[in-house]
Amino acid sequence: MSKAKVAVLGASGAVGREMINVLVERGMRTDEIVALGGKSAGKSIDAGDNRIEIFSAEKFDFSRVKYVLGAVSAELSRKYSPKILSGGAVYIDNSSAFRLDDGVPLVVPGINDDDALLHRGIIANPNCSTIIALTALAGINRISQINEVIAVTYQAVSGAGAEGMTELRAQTEALLRGEETVCRVFPHRIAENVIPWIGSKSEGGYTDEEMKMQNEGRKIFGRDNVTFNCTCVRVPVMRSHSIALSVFCDRSLNVREVKDAVRQTKRCLLFDDIERGEYPMPMLSSGRDEVFVGRIRNTPEGRGGIALFCCGDQLRRGAATNAVDIMELVEK
């Protein structure tokens, strides 16, 4: 195999496939992309109009590529990272393995670009909800420093990978047939239901998924005094996460200046015209790279905050596209 530009580790999974899709859409030739997997090695997957073979990650020589985009579990990420670094490639990791490690940049392009350039071989991709929320808030934070965020996420089953999407489809079909549903991925039935618990138990009654937004948000913003109060809910939507946000800044903001800030933010799409029934919805942002932002309004009770609603595709903007954006940022 000749030297390629980028390897996708975990290429057969939902995020890995999207990484390959984004790379091809950005104009990369298929001979510049190496697909890596474990049990899927030897099979082939779509890459634009072509198909590419999946090679064994265990046997791969990482010196053959300049970048590796990781779409595997934290455990596998820790396993392969020494091999990637010893091969001289830059590892952009979508797992939680290194996000909070000192010396590993945690990057959302457009917010903390300079951090990416300080990498020592590994750059971490944040949690999907963190990426979507902070992208929606980036313009606000530019005009007035954000001090407090209250967030409720409505997370699609794609957040649990391809298996989550399969389970929603199977349960929906079972209900339509009047049959019993089977739960393997989620703790309760997700079809025709919402589950206000994602992740495992953490401190103070929160889940680790809910604490990610605070811990990661603080690192990305570079401030430990910003607070994030987050509740994560799994909803029966196939893909694209939605997030309701209330933010409080150094000064009171008006709706017009916030809309202007969102409109000027790269990777954001202002979609806010109540008279025309325009507001963010998962069906609009699915398959897109933009974060849709709308329902912008002042918070009540004179606190001077701003409330909004945003939607972003978890597999693309919340994972694959952010990783490719990081790669392109480092490549400049």
C-alpha positions as CSV (number, residue, x, y, z in Angstrom):
1,M,0.0,0.0,0.0
2,S,1.4,3.4,-0.9
3,K,1.4,6.4,1.5
4,A,-2.1,7.9,1.9
5,K,-3.1,11.1,3.6
6,V,-5.6,10.0,6.3
7,A,-6.8,6.8,7.9
8,V,-10.2,6.4,9.4
9,L,-10.0,4.1,12.4
10,G,-13.4,2.4,13.0
11,A,-14.5,3.0,9.4
12,S,-17.5,0.7,9.4
13,G,-19.3,2.4,12.3
14,A,-21.8,5.2,11.9
15,V,-19.3,8.0,12.7
16,G,-16.5,6.4,10.7
17,R,-18.7,6.1,7.6
18,E,-19.6,9.8,7.9
19,M,-16.0,10.7,8.3
20,I,-15.3,9.1,4.9
21,N,-18.3,10.8,3.4
22,V,-17.1,14.2,4.6
23,L,-13.6,13.6,3.3
24,V,-14.9,12.7,-0.1
25,E,-17.2,15.6,-0.2
26,R,-14.3,17.9,0.6
27,G,-12.6,16.7,-2.5
28,M,-10.3,14.0,-1.2
29,R,-9.5,11.1,-3.5
30,T,-10.3,7.6,-2.3
31,D,-6.7,6.6,-2.8
32,E,-5.8,9.2,-0.2
33,I,-8.1,7.5,2.4
34,V,-7.4,4.3,4.3
35,A,-10.3,2.6,6.0
36,L,-9.4,0.6,9.1
37,G,-11.4,-1.8,11.2
38,G,-11.3,-4.9,13.4
39,K,-13.9,-7.6,12.6
40,S,-14.9,-5.6,9.4
41,A,-11.4,-6.0,7.9
42,G,-11.6,-7.4,4.4
43,K,-15.0,-6.0,3.7
44,S,-15.6,-2.8,1.7
45,I,-17.7,0.3,2.2
46,D,-19.0,3.2,0.1
47,A,-16.8,6.2,-0.4
48,G,-18.7,8.6,-2.6
49,D,-19.2,6.9,-5.9
50,N,-16.6,4.3,-5.2
51,R,-16.0,1.5,-2.7
52,I,-12.9,1.1,-0.6
53,E,-11.6,-1.9,1.3
54,I,-11.3,-2.0,5.0
55,F,-7.9,-3.0,6.3
56,S,-6.9,-4.5,9.6
57,A,-6.1,-1.8,12.2
58,E,-4.1,-4.3,14.1
59,K,-1.7,-4.9,11.2
60,F,-1.6,-1.4,9.8
61,D,1.6,0.7,9.6
62,F,0.5,4.1,10.8
63,S,3.7,5.7,9.3
64,R,1.9,5.4,5.9
65,V,-0.6,8.3,6.8
66,K,-0.3,11.8,8.0
67,Y,-3.6,11.9,10.0
68,V,-5.8,9.3,11.7
69,L,-9.4,10.1,12.5
70,G,-10.6,7.9,15.3
71,A,-14.2,6.6,15.5
72,V,-13.7,3.9,18.0
73,S,-14.4,3.4,21.7
74,A,-12.2,5.0,24.4
75,E,-10.7,1.7,25.2
76,L,-9.6,1.0,21.6
77,S,-8.5,4.6,21.3
78,R,-6.1,4.2,24.2
79,K,-4.9,0.9,22.7
80,Y,-4.1,2.3,19.2
81,S,-2.9,5.8,20.1
82,P,0.7,4.7,21.0
83,K,1.0,3.0,17.6
84,I,-0.4,6.1,15.8
85,L,2.0,8.4,17.6
86,S,5.0,6.2,17.1
87,G,4.2,6.2,13.4
88,G,4.3,10.0,13.3
89,A,0.6,10.6,12.4
90,V,-1.6,13.2,14.1
91,Y,-4.5,11.5,15.9
92,I,-7.8,13.3,15.9
93,D,-9.9,11.2,18.3
94,N,-13.7,11.2,18.6
95,S,-13.8,9.2,21.8
96,S,-13.8,10.4,25.4
97,A,-10.3,8.9,26.0
98,F,-8.2,12.1,26.0
99,R,-10.7,15.0,26.1
100,L,-9.8,16.2,29.6
101,D,-6.1,15.2,29.6
102,D,-3.7,18.0,30.1
103,G,-1.7,18.7,27.0
104,V,-4.4,17.3,24.7
105,P,-6.3,20.1,22.9
106,L,-10.1,19.8,22.9
107,V,-11.2,21.7,19.8
108,V,-14.3,23.2,18.2
109,P,-13.0,25.0,15.1
110,G,-14.2,28.6,15.1
111,I,-14.0,28.8,18.9
112,N,-10.5,27.8,20.0
113,D,-8.5,27.2,16.8
114,D,-5.2,28.2,18.3
115,D,-5.4,25.3,20.8
116,A,-5.3,22.8,17.9
117,L,-1.9,24.0,16.8
118,L,-0.5,23.2,20.3
119,H,-1.0,19.5,19.9
120,R,1.6,16.9,20.8
121,G,0.2,14.3,18.4
122,I,-3.3,14.0,19.7
123,I,-6.3,16.3,19.3
124,A,-9.6,15.4,20.9
125,N,-13.0,15.9,19.4
126,P,-15.6,17.0,22.0
127,N,-18.8,15.2,22.9
128,C,-21.5,15.7,20.2
129,S,-23.8,17.8,22.3
130,T,-20.9,20.0,23.4
131,I,-20.0,20.7,19.8
132,I,-23.5,21.5,18.8
133,A,-24.3,23.7,21.8
134,L,-21.0,25.6,21.7
135,T,-21.2,26.2,18.0
136,A,-24.6,27.7,18.5
137,L,-23.2,29.9,21.4
138,A,-20.0,30.9,19.7
139,G,-21.3,34.2,18.3
140,I,-22.9,35.1,21.6
141,N,-19.7,34.5,23.5
142,R,-17.8,36.8,21.1
143,I,-20.0,39.8,21.9
144,S,-20.3,39.1,25.6
145,Q,-18.6,36.5,27.7
146,I,-20.9,33.7,28.7
147,N,-21.0,32.9,32.5
148,E,-23.9,30.5,32.8
149,V,-25.6,28.0,30.5
150,I,-28.7,26.0,31.2
151,A,-29.1,23.2,28.7
152,V,-31.6,20.5,27.9
153,T,-30.6,18.1,25.2
154,Y,-32.9,16.0,23.1
155,Q,-30.6,13.4,21.7
156,A,-31.3,11.2,18.7
157,V,-30.7,7.5,18.9
158,S,-27.7,8.0,16.5
159,G,-25.8,9.1,19.6
160,A,-25.7,5.4,20.5
161,G,-24.3,4.5,17.1
162,A,-25.8,2.3,14.4
163,E,-27.2,-0.1,17.0
164,G,-29.3,2.6,18.5
165,M,-30.8,3.5,15.1
166,T,-31.5,-0.2,14.4
167,E,-33.2,-0.6,17.8
168,L,-35.6,2.4,17.3
169,R,-36.5,1.1,13.8
170,A,-37.1,-2.4,15.1
171,Q,-39.2,-1.3,18.1
172,T,-41.3,1.0,16.0
173,E,-42.0,-1.8,13.6
174,A,-42.9,-4.2,16.4
175,L,-45.3,-1.7,17.9
176,L,-47.0,-1.3,14.6
177,R,-47.4,-5.0,14.4
178,G,-48.7,-5.2,18.0
179,E,-45.7,-7.2,19.1
180,E,-43.5,-7.0,22.2
181,T,-40.4,-4.8,21.9
182,V,-36.9,-5.8,22.8
183,C,-34.4,-3.4,24.6
184,R,-30.7,-4.1,24.0
185,V,-29.2,-0.7,23.5
186,F,-31.3,1.6,25.7
187,P,-32.5,0.9,29.3
188,H,-36.1,1.3,28.4
189,R,-38.2,1.3,25.2
190,I,-37.3,4.3,23.1
191,A,-40.0,4.0,20.4
192,E,-42.9,6.4,21.4
193,N,-41.0,7.3,24.5
194,V,-38.3,9.7,25.9
195,I,-35.7,8.6,28.4
196,P,-34.3,11.3,30.7
197,W,-31.1,9.4,31.4
198,I,-28.1,9.1,29.1
199,G,-24.8,7.7,30.4
200,S,-23.8,6.5,33.8
201,K,-24.4,8.0,37.3
202,S,-22.1,10.9,38.2
203,E,-21.9,13.4,41.0
204,G,-24.9,15.1,42.5
205,G,-27.5,13.0,40.6
206,Y,-26.2,14.0,37.2
207,T,-25.0,11.6,34.6
208,D,-21.5,11.5,33.1
209,E,-23.1,12.6,29.8
210,E,-24.5,15.7,31.5
211,M,-21.2,16.6,33.1
212,K,-19.4,16.4,29.8
213,M,-20.9,19.7,28.6
214,Q,-19.6,21.5,31.7
215,N,-16.2,19.8,31.8
216,E,-15.6,20.1,28.1
217,G,-17.2,23.5,27.8
218,R,-14.9,25.0,30.4
219,K,-11.8,23.6,28.6
220,I,-12.9,24.8,25.2
221,F,-13.8,28.3,26.5
222,G,-10.6,28.3,28.6
223,R,-12.4,29.3,31.8
224,D,-13.2,27.3,34.9
225,N,-15.8,29.7,36.2
226,V,-18.4,29.2,33.5
227,T,-21.2,26.9,34.7
228,F,-23.3,24.4,32.6
229,N,-26.4,22.9,34.1
230,C,-27.4,20.2,31.7
231,T,-30.1,17.6,31.5
232,C,-29.8,15.0,28.7
233,V,-32.8,13.2,27.3
234,R,-32.9,10.4,24.7
235,V,-35.7,10.9,22.2
236,P,-37.2,8.7,19.4
237,V,-35.5,10.7,16.6
238,M,-33.2,8.8,14.2
239,R,-30.5,11.4,13.9
240,S,-29.7,15.0,14.7
241,H,-29.7,16.3,18.3
242,S,-31.7,19.2,19.6
243,I,-30.8,21.4,22.5
244,A,-32.7,24.1,24.4
245,L,-30.3,26.7,25.8
246,S,-30.5,29.6,28.2
247,V,-27.4,31.7,28.6
248,F,-26.4,34.5,30.8
249,C,-23.4,36.8,30.0
250,D,-21.4,39.7,31.3
251,R,-24.1,42.1,30.1
252,S,-27.7,41.9,29.0
253,L,-28.2,41.2,25.3
254,N,-31.0,42.0,23.0
255,V,-32.5,39.6,20.5
256,R,-31.4,41.6,17.5
257,E,-27.7,41.6,18.3
258,V,-27.8,37.9,19.1
259,K,-29.4,37.1,15.8
260,D,-26.7,39.2,14.1
261,A,-24.0,37.3,16.0
262,V,-25.5,33.9,15.0
263,R,-25.9,35.0,11.4
264,Q,-22.2,36.0,11.3
265,T,-21.0,32.7,12.8
266,K,-19.5,30.1,10.5
267,R,-21.1,26.7,10.7
268,C,-24.4,28.3,12.1
269,L,-27.6,28.9,10.2
270,L,-30.0,31.4,11.7
271,F,-33.5,29.8,11.2
272,D,-35.8,32.0,13.2
273,D,-39.0,33.4,11.7
274,I,-42.0,32.5,13.8
275,E,-44.5,34.1,11.5
276,R,-43.4,31.7,8.7
277,G,-43.1,28.7,11.1
278,E,-39.4,28.6,10.8
279,Y,-37.4,27.2,13.7
280,P,-34.8,24.5,14.1
281,M,-36.0,20.9,13.8
282,P,-34.0,17.6,13.5
283,M,-35.5,16.8,10.2
284,L,-34.0,20.0,8.8
285,S,-30.5,19.6,10.2
286,S,-30.1,15.9,9.5
287,G,-27.5,15.3,6.8
288,R,-26.3,18.9,7.1
289,D,-23.1,20.4,8.5
290,E,-24.6,23.5,9.9
291,V,-26.1,24.0,13.4
292,F,-29.6,25.5,13.0
293,V,-30.3,28.2,15.5
294,G,-33.7,29.8,16.3
295,R,-36.4,30.6,18.8
296,I,-34.1,33.4,20.1
297,R,-35.7,35.4,22.9
298,N,-35.0,37.1,26.1
299,T,-35.3,35.1,29.3
300,P,-38.1,36.2,31.7
301,E,-37.8,37.8,35.1
302,G,-35.3,40.5,34.1
303,R,-32.1,38.4,34.3
304,G,-31.0,39.6,30.9
305,G,-30.3,36.2,29.5
306,I,-31.0,34.8,26.1
307,A,-32.9,31.6,25.3
308,L,-32.6,29.7,22.1
309,F,-33.2,26.3,20.4
310,C,-30.7,24.6,18.1
311,C,-30.3,21.4,16.1
312,G,-27.3,19.7,14.7
313,D,-26.6,16.4,13.1
314,Q,-24.8,14.3,15.7
315,L,-23.0,12.1,13.2
316,R,-21.8,15.0,11.1
317,R,-21.4,18.4,12.9
318,G,-21.4,16.6,16.3
319,A,-18.6,14.2,15.3
320,A,-17.3,13.6,11.7
321,T,-17.4,17.1,10.3
322,N,-15.8,18.6,13.4
323,A,-13.0,16.1,13.2
324,V,-12.4,16.8,9.5
325,D,-12.5,20.6,10.3
326,I,-9.8,20.0,12.9
327,M,-7.6,18.2,10.4
328,E,-8.0,21.0,7.8
329,L,-7.2,23.5,10.5
330,V,-3.9,21.8,11.4
331,E,-3.1,21.2,7.7
332,K,-3.2,25.0,6.9
